[in-house]
Amino acid sequence: MATGFIPCAIIPVYDHERTVARVLEAARAARLPCYLVDDGSGPQCARELERLAAQTPETRLLRLPRNGGKGRAVMTGFQTAAAQGCTHALQVDADAQHSLEDIPRLIDAARAQPDALVCGRPVFDASMPASRRYGRYLTHALVWLETLSLDIPDSLCGFRVYPLEAVSQLLRREHVGARMDFDVEILVRLYWRGVPLRWLDTRVIYPLDGVSHFRLLRDNARMVALQLRLLAGMLVRLPALVSRKLT
């Protein structure tokens, strides 16, 4: 079993050939070994990932045979990183929406509190579409209900450092959504398990030429199903959650 603090970076990629190099460069500048997880990208992105993996030290390319969703890609990275002795994994999206200069801050916070899940708390600018802003508010309110707390100010930002032992225990025992529902579900379930959370403000942008894989009907239906699962899970855990609040 790994000892000490051994972090890495997991970068799920699905047709982000224009931005993934910048994300990888920032992770390597923080001296993190990196796992590029190709989630069934097209030929152009696949070639770019092969180039990056071949030319970038301490970078491994993992390929999924077909698109299984961001969550599936990240969980594949978790499993591989843990098997290779890493204790913590930075999750950072390949679309470069996150403030990559904050990577060292997140890693330092995880090093200082290794049992915690360190989460980026997004600070948005005017580039954020109004529809996304309102949708986030609804998700936040449901998560506060599902945790009976305000301890999760944002459950959708995929810029985090995970303690891999806690994640491995969770994934061995519980289902976590594999697509757009992943970021919310794994955070709530780790919170239910008592994993401490630490939050750091980080800037998030929505570039005009950004690539979005959100599908309105499919992914909204998936998020509705997720919230029903979490509400049911909250009811099962209600005595424990109330006890936590009281103590």
Secondary structure as UniProt FT lines:
FT   STRAND          7..13
FT   TURN            17..19
FT   HELIX           20..29
FT   TURN            30..31
FT   STRAND          34..39
FT   HELIX           43..55
FT   TURN            57..58
FT   STRAND          59..64
FT   HELIX           70..83
FT   TURN            84..85
FT   STRAND          88..91
FT   TURN            94..95
FT   HELIX           100..102
FT   HELIX           103..112
FT   TURN            114..115
FT   STRAND          117..124
FT   TURN            126..127
FT   HELIX           130..147
FT   STRAND          160..163
FT   HELIX           164..173
FT   TURN            180..181
FT   HELIX           182..192
FT   TURN            193..194
FT   STRAND          197..204
FT   TURN            208..209
FT   HELIX           216..236
FT   HELIX           238..246
//
